[in-house]
Amino acid sequence: MPTVRASTALWPAAQAWLEARGGLAGIAEALRTPRTAAVDELAEARELLSYWEARARRLPRWALMRRREARDMARRWRERVRTAEEHRYGRGLLGAASMYAIERRAPTTLAHRGRQAGKVVLYTATTAALTLAVVLVAAIVAIADAVAGAF
C-alpha cells in the first residue's frame, strides 16, 4: 500500500516558520522575554504558595484542622506553580536548566522534594545516633557487670 506524502516538503515550511518569527534569534528573544500574563500568574502562585507553607509552619501543633487545610492548600498551590513554571520554561531537564539560567532558582517541585529528602536524612541520622547511643550504653552496662562479677 503506497504511503501518502505531504504536498509541501517539511524543510521549506520550517524555513518559512523561522523567517516569520525573525529566525533563531527572534525565537531565542521571545523565550527570554516573559509574557506578562504568565509572569503575573507565576508570581502570584509563588506568593500564595509561600503564604500557605508559612501558615502550615506557624500554626500550633494542636490546630489539626487548620494545619491540614494549610498543607492541602500548599499542595494545590505547589501544583499551580509547577504548571505555570512548565508553561513558561518547559518540562523536564531542559525546562529546569532554562529556569535556573534565567531566574537562578530551582523548580518548585525540585526544591520541595529536596526539603523532604533533607527531613528524611535528618530523621534517619537521628535514629541511627540514638540506636548507637543505646547500644553503647548497653555495652558499658555489660562490661561493668562483668567487671563487678569478677570481684
N, C-alpha and C positions, 0 to 999 in steps of 0.2 A: 504494500500500500504506500503510495507516494506521500511524502511529507509536504505540508503547506508552508511556504516561505513567506516572510513579510514582504510587502510590496516595496518598502524602502529599506535600505541597509541600516543597521543599528549605528554604525560609526558616524555617518553624516547627521543622523538625528541627535547623537550625543554632542557632536561639534556645534550644532545649532543651539542646543540647550545651553552649552557653556558660553557661547557668544552672547546669548540673550541675557545672561547673568554677569557679564563682564569678565568672563574667563575664570581661571582658578583663583586669581587674586580677588575677584569680586565675591566668589563663594567663601573664601577664607575671611574676608572682611565682614560678610554677612554673619558668619559663625561667631566672629569676635565681638560684634556689636549686639548686645542683647535686645530682644524685643521688650518694650515697656510693659506690656501686659504679663508676659512670662516672668519678668523680673519682679514686678509688683506681687504677683501671685506667690512666687518663691520666697520673697522677703516676708510676706505676711504669714505664710505657712511656717517658716523658720521661727518667726517671733512667737506664734501661738504654740509651737512645739516646745520652745524653751519655757514658756509660761507654764504649760501643763507638767513638764518634767520638774520644774522648780516647785510647783504646788505639791506634786507627789512626794518630793523630798521634805518639804516644810511641814506637812500635816503630821500630827502626833500619831503614835502607833495605835492608839485606841479608836481613832476615827476610821474604822474599816471601810465603811461605805464611801466616804469622801475620797479616801486613798484609792479604792478600786475604781471610782469614777475618773480620778486624775490619771491613773495608769491606762485606763481604757481610752481616754481622750488623747493621751500622749501617743498611744499606739496608732490611733486614727490619724493624727497629725503627722506622725513619722511616715506613714504610708503616703499621705498627700505630698510631703516634702520629697520623698523618694520619686513619686510620679512626676512632680514638677522638675526635679533635677534630671530625670531621664528625658523629659520632654525638651529641656534646654540643652543638655550636654550630650545626650545619647546614652546607650546602655553599655554595660559590660566594662571591660578594662579600658577600652578607648574612651568611653564617657568619663570614667573615673580619672584617667590621666588628663583629659582636657579640662575637667573641673579643677583638678589640682594645679594645672598650669595657669588657668585664668584666675581662680579665686584663692589659691593656696590653702585649700581645705579639702578634707576627705569627704566622700559622700556620707550622708547621714546614716545610712544603714551600716556602713563600714565602721563609723565611729561608735555607733550603738553596740554593734557586735564586739568591738574591741573593749568597751567598758564591761560588757557581760563576761568576756573571756578573762579580763582582769579580776573580776569578782570571783570567778571560779578558781583562778590561780591563787588568790588570797585565801579563800576558804580551804583549798587543798593544802597550802603551806601551813596554815594554822592547825589543821587536823593532823598533819604529819608531825609538827612540832609538839603538839600535846601528846600524841602517841609516843613519840620518842621520850618525852619527859616522864610519862607513866612507866615505860619500860626501864628507864634509868633508875627511877625510884624503886621499882620492884627489884632490880638487880642489886641496888645498895642495901635494901632490906634483906635480901637473901644472903649477901656477903656478911652483913652484920650478924645475922642469925647463925651463920656457920662459924664465924669468929667467936661469938658468945657461947656456942655449943662446945667449942674446943677448950675453953677454960673451965 
